Amino acid sequence: MHPRRIGLIGDFDPTVTAHHAIGVALEQASARLDRRIEGVWPGTEAVERDGAALLAGFDGLWCVPASPYRSVEGALAAIRFARESPRPFLGTCGGFQHTLIEYARNVLGLAGADHAETSPDAALPLVSRLSCSLVEATGSVRLRAGSRAAMLAGDAPLTEQYHCNFGLNPEYRRLFEGSGLRIVGEDEAGEVRVVELDDHPFFLATLFQPERRSLEGTLHPIVAAFVEAAAGDEPRS
């Protein structure tokens, strides 16, 4: 049977816990679906260089933690490709942050939207430093009833793991209110933790790292649903 290929958009680092967890999660998903799932790390520089010619070979794209990426433009190009092609897409941690930037630039028309970590003098610091660090932190997340995320993970608050210092700048939350990229998950203080795209087979991003549950022997339902969407009946071309 044709293996399904998940493009892992980031730059592999064996010391990053989430990168190890992603491999475990894909193994768990493969066993659950009883089909071969391959996680492939093309590297963000290769994505920037080869673009759609490279990305078209993947059945799904997962923009992973551990930014700044070697090529921010490569990561943004992959997110845009997933949104427009459309390919099943999951963004976690840094992937969540760059999903916001890609949408703001290419859908909302805000070319100056940027990340304060890599562009501290940006005119529109869409992604800014969190008021409290979430490095190796655990927190509660409430999902909006009726959202795809809630249908997958349930209406009860989730307890999720983080490893980040940056998130959506609260000053710019209004940009996404009423847009196609909907805010569907918040922490106890009302800060944005999950977004999903309407009118797409599967396009979801979380500031937390759902892959980490796999290190405890549990496949997160959001990760499971993403892989299932990528493992559809027909291979991508």
LOZAFI-676822 format. One record per residue (C-alpha): residue number from 1; residue in one letter; x, y, z. Coordinates in pm, 1 decimal. Example, Ala and Ser with C-alpha at 12.3 -4.5 7.8 and 13.67 -1.06 7.14 Angstrom:
<nodes>
<node nr="1" rest="A" east="1230.0" north="-450.0" up="780.0"/>
<node nr="2" rest="S" east="1367.0" north="-106.0" up="714.0"/>
</nodes>
This chain:
<nodes>
<node nr="1" rest="M" east="0.0" north="0.0" up="0.0"/>
<node nr="2" rest="H" east="126.2" north="345.9" up="-89.7"/>
<node nr="3" rest="P" east="277.3" north="511.5" up="221.8"/>
<node nr="4" rest="R" east="147.0" north="849.8" up="324.0"/>
<node nr="5" rest="R" east="411.7" north="1121.3" up="355.4"/>
<node nr="6" rest="I" east="385.7" north="1399.9" up="610.9"/>
<node nr="7" rest="G" east="611.6" north="1697.1" up="541.7"/>
<node nr="8" rest="L" east="752.2" north="1817.7" up="874.2"/>
<node nr="9" rest="I" east="813.1" north="2186.3" up="819.2"/>
<node nr="10" rest="G" east="1094.3" north="2292.6" up="1046.6"/>
<node nr="11" rest="D" east="1460.3" north="2209.3" up="1095.2"/>
<node nr="12" rest="F" east="1519.3" north="1882.6" up="1275.4"/>
<node nr="13" rest="D" east="1709.9" north="1901.1" up="1602.0"/>
<node nr="14" rest="P" east="1752.8" north="1578.1" up="1802.2"/>
<node nr="15" rest="T" east="1771.2" north="1778.4" up="2126.3"/>
<node nr="16" rest="V" east="1419.0" north="1921.5" up="2081.8"/>
<node nr="17" rest="T" east="1166.2" north="1721.4" up="2281.6"/>
<node nr="18" rest="A" east="880.7" north="1800.3" up="2042.7"/>
<node nr="19" rest="H" east="1077.1" north="1672.3" up="1742.7"/>
<node nr="20" rest="H" east="1127.7" north="1338.1" up="1912.5"/>
<node nr="21" rest="A" east="761.7" north="1334.3" up="2018.7"/>
<node nr="22" rest="I" east="644.0" north="1392.6" up="1661.7"/>
<node nr="23" rest="G" east="821.1" north="1078.6" up="1545.3"/>
<node nr="24" rest="V" east="655.8" north="879.4" up="1823.9"/>
<node nr="25" rest="A" east="315.5" north="1030.2" up="1741.9"/>
<node nr="26" rest="L" east="343.6" north="934.5" up="1375.7"/>
<node nr="27" rest="E" east="435.4" north="578.6" up="1473.2"/>
<node nr="28" rest="Q" east="129.3" north="563.1" up="1697.6"/>
<node nr="29" rest="A" east="-92.1" north="703.4" up="1421.7"/>
<node nr="30" rest="S" east="49.4" north="455.4" up="1172.9"/>
<node nr="31" rest="A" east="-35.0" north="167.3" up="1406.0"/>
<node nr="32" rest="R" east="-386.0" north="300.9" up="1467.1"/>
<node nr="33" rest="L" east="-458.4" north="342.8" up="1095.7"/>
<node nr="34" rest="D" east="-276.9" north="21.9" up="1002.7"/>
<node nr="35" rest="R" east="-91.0" north="190.5" up="722.9"/>
<node nr="36" rest="R" east="255.7" north="328.2" up="672.6"/>
<node nr="37" rest="I" east="300.4" north="694.6" up="764.3"/>
<node nr="38" rest="E" east="633.5" north="859.8" up="684.3"/>
<node nr="39" rest="G" east="744.4" north="1181.4" up="850.3"/>
<node nr="40" rest="V" east="987.8" north="1364.4" up="620.8"/>
<node nr="41" rest="W" east="1200.7" north="1665.2" up="719.7"/>
<node nr="42" rest="P" east="1274.6" north="1860.1" up="398.9"/>
<node nr="43" rest="G" east="1419.3" north="2159.5" up="588.1"/>
<node nr="44" rest="T" east="1284.6" north="2512.3" up="558.5"/>
<node nr="45" rest="E" east="1568.4" north="2626.1" up="331.7"/>
<node nr="46" rest="A" east="1483.9" north="2352.1" up="81.1"/>
<node nr="47" rest="V" east="1118.2" north="2454.2" up="94.8"/>
<node nr="48" rest="E" east="1209.1" north="2815.5" up="22.8"/>
<node nr="49" rest="R" east="1427.3" north="2705.9" up="-268.7"/>
<node nr="50" rest="D" east="1202.1" north="2442.2" up="-428.7"/>
<node nr="51" rest="G" east="855.5" north="2555.8" up="-322.3"/>
<node nr="52" rest="A" east="551.2" north="2380.0" up="-463.8"/>
<node nr="53" rest="A" east="761.4" north="2129.0" up="-657.0"/>
<node nr="54" rest="L" east="878.5" north="1989.6" up="-324.3"/>
<node nr="55" rest="L" east="561.2" north="2040.7" up="-120.6"/>
<node nr="56" rest="A" east="335.4" north="1869.8" up="-375.4"/>
<node nr="57" rest="G" east="494.6" north="1537.2" up="-284.1"/>
<node nr="58" rest="F" east="343.1" north="1540.4" up="64.6"/>
<node nr="59" rest="D" east="-0.8" north="1420.7" up="169.7"/>
<node nr="60" rest="G" east="-6.3" north="1656.0" up="467.9"/>
<node nr="61" rest="L" east="208.7" north="1932.4" up="614.9"/>
<node nr="62" rest="W" east="291.9" north="1983.7" up="981.8"/>
<node nr="63" rest="C" east="468.0" north="2307.6" up="1075.4"/>
<node nr="64" rest="V" east="653.5" north="2206.8" up="1388.6"/>
<node nr="65" rest="P" east="802.9" north="2367.4" up="1701.3"/>
<node nr="66" rest="A" east="1153.2" north="2509.2" up="1747.1"/>
<node nr="67" rest="S" east="1151.8" north="2839.6" up="1563.6"/>
<node nr="68" rest="P" east="1316.0" north="3064.4" up="1456.1"/>
<node nr="69" rest="Y" east="1340.5" north="2850.4" up="1145.9"/>
<node nr="70" rest="R" east="1645.9" north="2864.5" up="924.2"/>
<node nr="71" rest="S" east="1415.1" north="3003.6" up="657.0"/>
<node nr="72" rest="V" east="1108.0" north="3187.4" up="779.9"/>
<node nr="73" rest="E" east="1005.8" north="3235.9" up="417.2"/>
<node nr="74" rest="G" east="1023.3" north="2861.7" up="361.8"/>
<node nr="75" rest="A" east="795.6" north="2794.4" up="657.9"/>
<node nr="76" rest="L" east="547.0" north="3060.6" up="544.8"/>
<node nr="77" rest="A" east="550.0" north="2922.2" up="190.0"/>
<node nr="78" rest="A" east="462.2" north="2575.4" up="320.9"/>
<node nr="79" rest="I" east="173.6" north="2709.0" up="528.8"/>
<node nr="80" rest="R" east="40.5" north="2903.6" up="232.1"/>
<node nr="81" rest="F" east="70.0" north="2597.8" up="8.8"/>
<node nr="82" rest="A" east="-125.7" north="2388.7" up="259.8"/>
<node nr="83" rest="R" east="-393.1" north="2655.4" up="288.4"/>
<node nr="84" rest="E" east="-435.5" north="2706.8" up="-85.6"/>
<node nr="85" rest="S" east="-375.1" north="2361.2" up="-233.6"/>
<node nr="86" rest="P" east="-548.2" north="2250.5" up="-1.3"/>
<node nr="87" rest="R" east="-344.9" north="1997.0" up="198.8"/>
<node nr="88" rest="P" east="-425.1" north="1877.3" up="550.6"/>
<node nr="89" rest="F" east="-226.5" north="2104.0" up="782.0"/>
<node nr="90" rest="L" east="-130.4" north="2110.7" up="1146.7"/>
<node nr="91" rest="G" east="75.4" north="2384.8" up="1309.7"/>
<node nr="92" rest="T" east="206.3" north="2345.9" up="1664.5"/>
<node nr="93" rest="C" east="390.8" north="2601.7" up="1878.6"/>
<node nr="94" rest="G" east="612.5" north="2787.3" up="1626.9"/>
<node nr="95" rest="G" east="382.1" north="2650.1" up="1357.7"/>
<node nr="96" rest="F" east="87.9" north="2825.0" up="1526.4"/>
<node nr="97" rest="Q" east="277.7" north="3153.0" up="1539.1"/>
<node nr="98" rest="H" east="372.6" north="3140.8" up="1171.9"/>
<node nr="99" rest="T" east="21.9" north="3035.3" up="1068.9"/>
<node nr="100" rest="L" east="-102.2" north="3366.8" up="1207.1"/>
<node nr="101" rest="I" east="166.1" north="3558.1" up="1018.2"/>
<node nr="102" rest="E" east="101.6" north="3380.9" up="687.8"/>
<node nr="103" rest="Y" east="-272.1" north="3446.6" up="706.4"/>
<node nr="104" rest="A" east="-226.7" north="3808.6" up="808.5"/>
<node nr="105" rest="R" east="12.4" north="3875.8" up="522.0"/>
<node nr="106" rest="N" east="-150.4" north="3682.6" up="240.8"/>
<node nr="107" rest="V" east="-521.3" north="3693.2" up="325.8"/>
<node nr="108" rest="L" east="-567.3" north="4003.5" up="539.9"/>
<node nr="109" rest="G" east="-321.5" north="4203.3" up="327.5"/>
<node nr="110" rest="L" east="-96.4" north="4302.5" up="617.6"/>
<node nr="111" rest="A" east="246.0" north="4271.5" up="458.8"/>
<node nr="112" rest="G" east="416.7" north="4410.4" up="769.0"/>
<node nr="113" rest="A" east="284.6" north="4137.9" up="1002.8"/>
<node nr="114" rest="D" east="585.5" north="3976.0" up="1165.8"/>
<node nr="115" rest="H" east="736.8" north="3792.2" up="1461.7"/>
<node nr="116" rest="A" east="892.4" north="3998.2" up="1740.8"/>
<node nr="117" rest="E" east="1157.3" north="3733.6" up="1804.5"/>
<node nr="118" rest="T" east="1308.8" north="3763.9" up="1458.2"/>
<node nr="119" rest="S" east="1193.4" north="4119.2" up="1376.6"/>
<node nr="120" rest="P" east="1192.5" north="4313.4" up="1705.0"/>
<node nr="121" rest="D" east="1139.6" north="4644.6" up="1521.8"/>
<node nr="122" rest="A" east="847.1" north="4523.7" up="1310.3"/>
<node nr="123" rest="A" east="580.1" north="4781.4" up="1237.4"/>
<node nr="124" rest="L" east="314.3" north="4518.2" up="1308.7"/>
<node nr="125" rest="P" east="445.5" north="4272.2" up="1572.2"/>
<node nr="126" rest="L" east="162.8" north="4023.1" up="1527.9"/>
<node nr="127" rest="V" east="344.8" north="3759.0" up="1731.9"/>
<node nr="128" rest="S" east="492.2" north="3903.7" up="2051.0"/>
<node nr="129" rest="R" east="646.3" north="3786.9" up="2376.6"/>
<node nr="130" rest="L" east="393.7" north="3632.7" up="2615.2"/>
<node nr="131" rest="S" east="323.2" north="3811.2" up="2942.5"/>
<node nr="132" rest="C" east="426.0" north="3489.5" up="3119.5"/>
<node nr="133" rest="S" east="668.1" north="3236.2" up="2976.4"/>
<node nr="134" rest="L" east="521.6" north="2898.8" up="2881.1"/>
<node nr="135" rest="V" east="853.7" north="2717.0" up="2853.6"/>
<node nr="136" rest="E" east="795.5" north="2367.0" up="2994.0"/>
<node nr="137" rest="A" east="459.8" north="2484.1" up="3129.4"/>
<node nr="138" rest="T" east="121.4" north="2312.6" up="3145.9"/>
<node nr="139" rest="G" east="-205.9" north="2497.8" up="3113.1"/>
<node nr="140" rest="S" east="-578.7" north="2468.5" up="3061.8"/>
<node nr="141" rest="V" east="-733.7" north="2529.1" up="2719.1"/>
<node nr="142" rest="R" east="-1104.0" north="2582.3" up="2653.2"/>
<node nr="143" rest="L" east="-1231.3" north="2499.7" up="2304.7"/>
<node nr="144" rest="R" east="-1521.2" north="2676.4" up="2137.6"/>
<node nr="145" rest="A" east="-1829.6" north="2456.8" up="2115.7"/>
<node nr="146" rest="G" east="-1902.4" north="2344.7" up="1761.5"/>
<node nr="147" rest="S" east="-1547.4" north="2400.2" up="1638.6"/>
<node nr="148" rest="R" east="-1354.2" north="2124.1" up="1465.7"/>
<node nr="149" rest="A" east="-1109.5" north="2122.7" up="1756.5"/>
<node nr="150" rest="A" east="-1390.0" north="2069.0" up="2007.5"/>
<node nr="151" rest="M" east="-1545.7" north="1795.6" up="1797.8"/>
<node nr="152" rest="L" east="-1211.3" north="1618.0" up="1800.6"/>
<node nr="153" rest="A" east="-1095.5" north="1677.6" up="2157.3"/>
<node nr="154" rest="G" east="-1423.0" north="1733.3" up="2341.9"/>
<node nr="155" rest="D" east="-1589.9" north="2028.4" up="2511.6"/>
<node nr="156" rest="A" east="-1422.9" north="1983.0" up="2849.0"/>
<node nr="157" rest="P" east="-1113.9" north="2197.7" up="2916.4"/>
<node nr="158" rest="L" east="-789.7" north="2037.5" up="2802.8"/>
<node nr="159" rest="T" east="-466.1" north="2026.7" up="2997.0"/>
<node nr="160" rest="E" east="-184.2" north="2083.8" up="2750.5"/>
<node nr="161" rest="Q" east="194.0" north="2118.9" up="2747.5"/>
<node nr="162" rest="Y" east="387.0" north="2417.3" up="2611.7"/>
<node nr="163" rest="H" east="740.7" north="2520.5" up="2534.1"/>
<node nr="164" rest="C" east="722.4" north="2878.3" up="2409.6"/>
<node nr="165" rest="N" east="769.8" north="3244.8" up="2489.8"/>
<node nr="166" rest="F" east="567.5" north="3396.6" up="2203.4"/>
<node nr="167" rest="G" east="203.7" north="3403.5" up="2097.2"/>
<node nr="168" rest="L" east="-58.7" north="3622.3" up="1929.9"/>
<node nr="169" rest="N" east="-16.9" north="3983.4" up="2035.1"/>
<node nr="170" rest="P" east="-346.5" north="4066.5" up="2213.7"/>
<node nr="171" rest="E" east="-349.3" north="4407.0" up="2045.7"/>
<node nr="172" rest="Y" east="-407.6" north="4236.3" up="1710.6"/>
<node nr="173" rest="R" east="-660.9" north="3973.2" up="1809.0"/>
<node nr="174" rest="R" east="-929.8" north="4189.1" up="1647.0"/>
<node nr="175" rest="L" east="-774.8" north="4121.1" up="1306.0"/>
<node nr="176" rest="F" east="-893.0" north="3760.9" up="1322.5"/>
<node nr="177" rest="E" east="-1238.4" north="3825.6" up="1463.9"/>
<node nr="178" rest="G" east="-1478.3" north="3748.9" up="1182.4"/>
<node nr="179" rest="S" east="-1205.1" north="3617.8" up="951.6"/>
<node nr="180" rest="G" east="-1184.8" north="3270.2" up="800.2"/>
<node nr="181" rest="L" east="-907.6" north="3178.5" up="1042.9"/>
<node nr="182" rest="R" east="-1120.6" north="3143.8" up="1352.5"/>
<node nr="183" rest="I" east="-1009.0" north="3163.2" up="1712.7"/>
<node nr="184" rest="V" east="-1146.0" north="2845.2" up="1869.6"/>
<node nr="185" rest="G" east="-931.4" north="2788.2" up="2178.8"/>
<node nr="186" rest="E" east="-828.5" north="3010.1" up="2470.7"/>
<node nr="187" rest="D" east="-648.6" north="2973.9" up="2801.0"/>
<node nr="188" rest="E" east="-804.5" north="3065.9" up="3134.9"/>
<node nr="189" rest="A" east="-710.3" north="3432.1" up="3082.4"/>
<node nr="190" rest="G" east="-872.5" north="3442.0" up="2739.2"/>
<node nr="191" rest="E" east="-547.7" north="3442.7" up="2540.9"/>
<node nr="192" rest="V" east="-555.9" north="3267.7" up="2203.6"/>
<node nr="193" rest="R" east="-428.9" north="2910.4" up="2194.5"/>
<node nr="194" rest="V" east="-604.3" north="2743.9" up="1896.5"/>
<node nr="195" rest="V" east="-711.8" north="2862.1" up="1551.8"/>
<node nr="196" rest="E" east="-869.7" north="2676.2" up="1262.8"/>
<node nr="197" rest="L" east="-956.6" north="2759.4" up="904.7"/>
<node nr="198" rest="D" east="-1309.4" north="2739.5" up="768.0"/>
<node nr="199" rest="D" east="-1375.9" north="2573.8" up="430.6"/>
<node nr="200" rest="H" east="-1065.9" north="2354.7" up="436.3"/>
<node nr="201" rest="P" east="-1036.8" north="1973.8" up="469.0"/>
<node nr="202" rest="F" east="-816.0" north="2012.0" up="777.2"/>
<node nr="203" rest="F" east="-630.0" north="2325.6" up="883.3"/>
<node nr="204" rest="L" east="-568.3" north="2371.5" up="1254.0"/>
<node nr="205" rest="A" east="-294.1" north="2526.3" up="1467.9"/>
<node nr="206" rest="T" east="-223.1" north="2516.9" up="1841.2"/>
<node nr="207" rest="L" east="21.2" north="2715.0" up="2053.0"/>
<node nr="208" rest="F" east="54.7" north="2410.3" up="2278.4"/>
<node nr="209" rest="Q" east="237.8" north="2095.5" up="2171.0"/>
<node nr="210" rest="P" east="-16.4" north="1809.8" up="2138.5"/>
<node nr="211" rest="E" east="259.4" north="1578.3" up="2011.9"/>
<node nr="212" rest="R" east="402.4" north="1561.3" up="2364.0"/>
<node nr="213" rest="R" east="117.9" north="1336.9" up="2479.4"/>
<node nr="214" rest="S" east="272.7" north="1062.3" up="2267.6"/>
<node nr="215" rest="L" east="570.4" north="1049.5" up="2503.6"/>
<node nr="216" rest="E" east="319.5" north="947.1" up="2771.6"/>
<node nr="217" rest="G" east="176.8" north="674.1" up="2548.3"/>
<node nr="218" rest="T" east="-131.8" north="864.5" up="2428.0"/>
<node nr="219" rest="L" east="-198.3" north="989.6" up="2075.4"/>
<node nr="220" rest="H" east="-360.9" north="1332.6" up="2095.2"/>
<node nr="221" rest="P" east="-696.5" north="1337.8" up="1910.8"/>
<node nr="222" rest="I" east="-597.8" north="1648.3" up="1713.1"/>
<node nr="223" rest="V" east="-280.0" north="1478.9" up="1588.1"/>
<node nr="224" rest="A" east="-472.6" north="1159.3" up="1514.6"/>
<node nr="225" rest="A" east="-731.2" north="1348.4" up="1308.6"/>
<node nr="226" rest="F" east="-464.9" north="1537.3" up="1115.2"/>
<node nr="227" rest="V" east="-282.3" north="1217.8" up="1019.5"/>
<node nr="228" rest="E" east="-609.9" north="1049.8" up="926.7"/>
<node nr="229" rest="A" east="-695.0" north="1343.0" up="699.3"/>
<node nr="230" rest="A" east="-352.7" north="1316.1" up="533.6"/>
<node nr="231" rest="A" east="-392.0" north="940.9" up="496.4"/>
<node nr="232" rest="G" east="-696.5" north="970.0" up="271.6"/>
<node nr="233" rest="D" east="-784.5" north="706.0" up="15.6"/>
<node nr="234" rest="E" east="-598.7" north="872.9" up="-270.7"/>
<node nr="235" rest="P" east="-232.3" north="979.3" up="-261.3"/>
<node nr="236" rest="R" east="-154.4" north="1342.3" up="-336.8"/>
<node nr="237" rest="S" east="14.2" north="1439.1" up="-661.6"/>
</nodes>
